[in-house]
Amino acid sequence: MYVCNCNGIREREVRAAVAAGASRPAEIFKACDAKPQCARCVCDMREYLQEQREALRYAAE
């Protein structure tokens, strides 16, 4: 599934960037060698980042 239609960034690429340490949408774009254009995907990227934070928090407990 595409997260960013402007840059052709797929969900798996976003998840890989987050797993590699991206903590902000700007870092996800950088990891995908892309630049934000319309920014409609930023909310979705933030959701993936939040999911990762929650997963790490529960794993630490």
N, C-alpha and C positions, 0 to 999 in steps of 0.2 A: 504494500500500500504506500502511496506517495504521501509524505508529510508536507513537503514543499514542492508545489507544482512549478513554480518559477525556475527553480534550480534542479528539479528532478531528484530531490533527496528522498530516499525511501526510509520507511520505518526502521529497517534493519541497520541502515547507516547511522541514523540518529541514536539508536540503542548502542551501537558499537562505539560511537563517540562518547556517549555518557559512560559506558563501561570503561573506556580508556581514560576517564577523568574529567571530561567536560562538565562544567558546573553552571554554565550560562548559555543561552542560545547563541551568543556571539562566538563562543568556543566551539559549538556544534558546527556552525557555518564554517569556521576556520578549519576544523577537522575534515570537513567535506569539500574543502577548497571552493567555497562559494561565498557569496555576499547576499545579505538580505535585500529583497526588492520590495515586495508589497507588504511583507511582514505578517501576513495572515497565519503563517505557520508557527509563529513565535509562541502562541498560547499552547499549541499542541506540544511543542518542544518543552515548554515549562512543565507540562503534565508528565512527560517522560522523566524529566529531572526530579520532580517531586516523587514519582514512583520509586526511583532509584534511592532517594534519600530515605524514604519510608522502609524500603527493603533493607538498607544498611542499618537503620535504627533497630529494626526488629531482630536482625541477625546478631546485633551486639548485645541484646538482652539475654 
